[in-house]
Amino acid sequence: MKTLSAILVLSFICAMTGCNTVKGVGQDLQKAGEKIEDVAKKK
């Protein structure tokens, strides 16, 4: 659970620093969510 929380926080930080628009934030968060789902499915 701690690992998942850390991934979420890091993804949020990357999303906020990696784009300049609200649309860009949404896209980055969606990509981060997809990666988290992939990791969760592998476990």
Phi and psi restraints in degrees (range 20) as a CNS / XPLOR table:
assign (resid 1 and name C) (resid 2 and name N)
       (resid 2 and name CA) (resid 2 and name C) 1.0 -65.0 20.0 2
assign (resid 2 and name N) (resid 2 and name CA)
       (resid 2 and name C) (resid 3 and name N) 1.0 -36.6 20.0 2
assign (resid 2 and name C) (resid 3 and name N)
       (resid 3 and name CA) (resid 3 and name C) 1.0 -64.7 20.0 2
assign (resid 3 and name N) (resid 3 and name CA)
       (resid 3 and name C) (resid 4 and name N) 1.0 -43.5 20.0 2
assign (resid 3 and name C) (resid 4 and name N)
       (resid 4 and name CA) (resid 4 and name C) 1.0 -62.8 20.0 2
assign (resid 4 and name N) (resid 4 and name CA)
       (resid 4 and name C) (resid 5 and name N) 1.0 -41.9 20.0 2
assign (resid 4 and name C) (resid 5 and name N)
       (resid 5 and name CA) (resid 5 and name C) 1.0 -62.1 20.0 2
assign (resid 5 and name N) (resid 5 and name CA)
       (resid 5 and name C) (resid 6 and name N) 1.0 -42.4 20.0 2
assign (resid 5 and name C) (resid 6 and name N)
       (resid 6 and name CA) (resid 6 and name C) 1.0 -64.0 20.0 2
assign (resid 6 and name N) (resid 6 and name CA)
       (resid 6 and name C) (resid 7 and name N) 1.0 -40.5 20.0 2
assign (resid 6 and name C) (resid 7 and name N)
       (resid 7 and name CA) (resid 7 and name C) 1.0 -63.5 20.0 2
assign (resid 7 and name N) (resid 7 and name CA)
       (resid 7 and name C) (resid 8 and name N) 1.0 -42.9 20.0 2
assign (resid 7 and name C) (resid 8 and name N)
       (resid 8 and name CA) (resid 8 and name C) 1.0 -62.3 20.0 2
assign (resid 8 and name N) (resid 8 and name CA)
       (resid 8 and name C) (resid 9 and name N) 1.0 -44.2 20.0 2
assign (resid 8 and name C) (resid 9 and name N)
       (resid 9 and name CA) (resid 9 and name C) 1.0 -64.5 20.0 2
assign (resid 9 and name N) (resid 9 and name CA)
       (resid 9 and name C) (resid 10 and name N) 1.0 -45.8 20.0 2
assign (resid 9 and name C) (resid 10 and name N)
       (resid 10 and name CA) (resid 10 and name C) 1.0 -64.2 20.0 2
assign (resid 10 and name N) (resid 10 and name CA)
       (resid 10 and name C) (resid 11 and name N) 1.0 -39.3 20.0 2
assign (resid 10 and name C) (resid 11 and name N)
       (resid 11 and name CA) (resid 11 and name C) 1.0 -63.4 20.0 2
assign (resid 11 and name N) (resid 11 and name CA)
       (resid 11 and name C) (resid 12 and name N) 1.0 -42.2 20.0 2
assign (resid 11 and name C) (resid 12 and name N)
       (resid 12 and name CA) (resid 12 and name C) 1.0 -62.8 20.0 2
assign (resid 12 and name N) (resid 12 and name CA)
       (resid 12 and name C) (resid 13 and name N) 1.0 -43.9 20.0 2
assign (resid 12 and name C) (resid 13 and name N)
       (resid 13 and name CA) (resid 13 and name C) 1.0 -62.7 20.0 2
assign (resid 13 and name N) (resid 13 and name CA)
       (resid 13 and name C) (resid 14 and name N) 1.0 -44.1 20.0 2
assign (resid 13 and name C) (resid 14 and name N)
       (resid 14 and name CA) (resid 14 and name C) 1.0 -63.0 20.0 2
assign (resid 14 and name N) (resid 14 and name CA)
       (resid 14 and name C) (resid 15 and name N) 1.0 -40.6 20.0 2
assign (resid 14 and name C) (resid 15 and name N)
       (resid 15 and name CA) (resid 15 and name C) 1.0 -63.6 20.0 2
assign (resid 15 and name N) (resid 15 and name CA)
       (resid 15 and name C) (resid 16 and name N) 1.0 -41.0 20.0 2
assign (resid 15 and name C) (resid 16 and name N)
       (resid 16 and name CA) (resid 16 and name C) 1.0 -70.8 20.0 2
assign (resid 16 and name N) (resid 16 and name CA)
       (resid 16 and name C) (resid 17 and name N) 1.0 -32.6 20.0 2
assign (resid 16 and name C) (resid 17 and name N)
       (resid 17 and name CA) (resid 17 and name C) 1.0 -90.1 20.0 2
assign (resid 17 and name N) (resid 17 and name CA)
       (resid 17 and name C) (resid 18 and name N) 1.0 -17.4 20.0 2
assign (resid 17 and name C) (resid 18 and name N)
       (resid 18 and name CA) (resid 18 and name C) 1.0 -92.4 20.0 2
assign (resid 18 and name N) (resid 18 and name CA)
       (resid 18 and name C) (resid 19 and name N) 1.0 -3.6 20.0 2
assign (resid 18 and name C) (resid 19 and name N)
       (resid 19 and name CA) (resid 19 and name C) 1.0 -147.1 20.0 2
assign (resid 19 and name N) (resid 19 and name CA)
       (resid 19 and name C) (resid 20 and name N) 1.0 161.9 20.0 2
assign (resid 19 and name C) (resid 20 and name N)
       (resid 20 and name CA) (resid 20 and name C) 1.0 -114.2 20.0 2
assign (resid 20 and name N) (resid 20 and name CA)
       (resid 20 and name C) (resid 21 and name N) 1.0 -4.5 20.0 2
assign (resid 20 and name C) (resid 21 and name N)
       (resid 21 and name CA) (resid 21 and name C) 1.0 -124.0 20.0 2
assign (resid 21 and name N) (resid 21 and name CA)
       (resid 21 and name C) (resid 22 and name N) 1.0 161.1 20.0 2
assign (resid 21 and name C) (resid 22 and name N)
       (resid 22 and name CA) (resid 22 and name C) 1.0 -63.4 20.0 2
assign (resid 22 and name N) (resid 22 and name CA)
       (resid 22 and name C) (resid 23 and name N) 1.0 -39.7 20.0 2
assign (resid 22 and name C) (resid 23 and name N)
       (resid 23 and name CA) (resid 23 and name C) 1.0 -61.5 20.0 2
assign (resid 23 and name N) (resid 23 and name CA)
       (resid 23 and name C) (resid 24 and name N) 1.0 -41.7 20.0 2
assign (resid 23 and name C) (resid 24 and name N)
       (resid 24 and name CA) (resid 24 and name C) 1.0 -63.7 20.0 2
assign (resid 24 and name N) (resid 24 and name CA)
       (resid 24 and name C) (resid 25 and name N) 1.0 -38.9 20.0 2
assign (resid 24 and name C) (resid 25 and name N)
       (resid 25 and name CA) (resid 25 and name C) 1.0 -62.1 20.0 2
assign (resid 25 and name N) (resid 25 and name CA)
       (resid 25 and name C) (resid 26 and name N) 1.0 -44.6 20.0 2
assign (resid 25 and name C) (resid 26 and name N)
       (resid 26 and name CA) (resid 26 and name C) 1.0 -60.4 20.0 2
assign (resid 26 and name N) (resid 26 and name CA)
       (resid 26 and name C) (resid 27 and name N) 1.0 -42.5 20.0 2
assign (resid 26 and name C) (resid 27 and name N)
       (resid 27 and name CA) (resid 27 and name C) 1.0 -66.1 20.0 2
assign (resid 27 and name N) (resid 27 and name CA)
       (resid 27 and name C) (resid 28 and name N) 1.0 -43.2 20.0 2
assign (resid 27 and name C) (resid 28 and name N)
       (resid 28 and name CA) (resid 28 and name C) 1.0 -63.8 20.0 2
assign (resid 28 and name N) (resid 28 and name CA)
       (resid 28 and name C) (resid 29 and name N) 1.0 -41.9 20.0 2
assign (resid 28 and name C) (resid 29 and name N)
       (resid 29 and name CA) (resid 29 and name C) 1.0 -66.3 20.0 2
assign (resid 29 and name N) (resid 29 and name CA)
       (resid 29 and name C) (resid 30 and name N) 1.0 -36.0 20.0 2
assign (resid 29 and name C) (resid 30 and name N)
       (resid 30 and name CA) (resid 30 and name C) 1.0 -64.6 20.0 2
assign (resid 30 and name N) (resid 30 and name CA)
       (resid 30 and name C) (resid 31 and name N) 1.0 -44.2 20.0 2
assign (resid 30 and name C) (resid 31 and name N)
       (resid 31 and name CA) (resid 31 and name C) 1.0 -63.3 20.0 2
assign (resid 31 and name N) (resid 31 and name CA)
       (resid 31 and name C) (resid 32 and name N) 1.0 -41.2 20.0 2
assign (resid 31 and name C) (resid 32 and name N)
       (resid 32 and name CA) (resid 32 and name C) 1.0 -63.5 20.0 2
assign (resid 32 and name N) (resid 32 and name CA)
       (resid 32 and name C) (resid 33 and name N) 1.0 -41.1 20.0 2
assign (resid 32 and name C) (resid 33 and name N)
       (resid 33 and name CA) (resid 33 and name C) 1.0 -62.7 20.0 2
assign (resid 33 and name N) (resid 33 and name CA)
       (resid 33 and name C) (resid 34 and name N) 1.0 -39.4 20.0 2
assign (resid 33 and name C) (resid 34 and name N)
       (resid 34 and name CA) (resid 34 and name C) 1.0 -64.1 20.0 2
assign (resid 34 and name N) (resid 34 and name CA)
       (resid 34 and name C) (resid 35 and name N) 1.0 -41.4 20.0 2
assign (resid 34 and name C) (resid 35 and name N)
       (resid 35 and name CA) (resid 35 and name C) 1.0 -65.8 20.0 2
assign (resid 35 and name N) (resid 35 and name CA)
       (resid 35 and name C) (resid 36 and name N) 1.0 -39.5 20.0 2
assign (resid 35 and name C) (resid 36 and name N)
       (resid 36 and name CA) (resid 36 and name C) 1.0 -64.0 20.0 2
assign (resid 36 and name N) (resid 36 and name CA)
       (resid 36 and name C) (resid 37 and name N) 1.0 -41.1 20.0 2
assign (resid 36 and name C) (resid 37 and name N)
       (resid 37 and name CA) (resid 37 and name C) 1.0 -61.5 20.0 2
assign (resid 37 and name N) (resid 37 and name CA)
       (resid 37 and name C) (resid 38 and name N) 1.0 -41.4 20.0 2
assign (resid 37 and name C) (resid 38 and name N)
       (resid 38 and name CA) (resid 38 and name C) 1.0 -61.5 20.0 2
assign (resid 38 and name N) (resid 38 and name CA)
       (resid 38 and name C) (resid 39 and name N) 1.0 -43.7 20.0 2
assign (resid 38 and name C) (resid 39 and name N)
       (resid 39 and name CA) (resid 39 and name C) 1.0 -63.9 20.0 2
assign (resid 39 and name N) (resid 39 and name CA)
       (resid 39 and name C) (resid 40 and name N) 1.0 -41.8 20.0 2
assign (resid 39 and name C) (resid 40 and name N)
       (resid 40 and name CA) (resid 40 and name C) 1.0 -65.6 20.0 2
assign (resid 40 and name N) (resid 40 and name CA)
       (resid 40 and name C) (resid 41 and name N) 1.0 -36.9 20.0 2
assign (resid 40 and name C) (resid 41 and name N)
       (resid 41 and name CA) (resid 41 and name C) 1.0 -68.7 20.0 2
assign (resid 41 and name N) (resid 41 and name CA)
       (resid 41 and name C) (resid 42 and name N) 1.0 -30.8 20.0 2
assign (resid 41 and name C) (resid 42 and name N)
       (resid 42 and name CA) (resid 42 and name C) 1.0 -72.5 20.0 2
assign (resid 42 and name N) (resid 42 and name CA)
       (resid 42 and name C) (resid 43 and name N) 1.0 -23.0 20.0 2
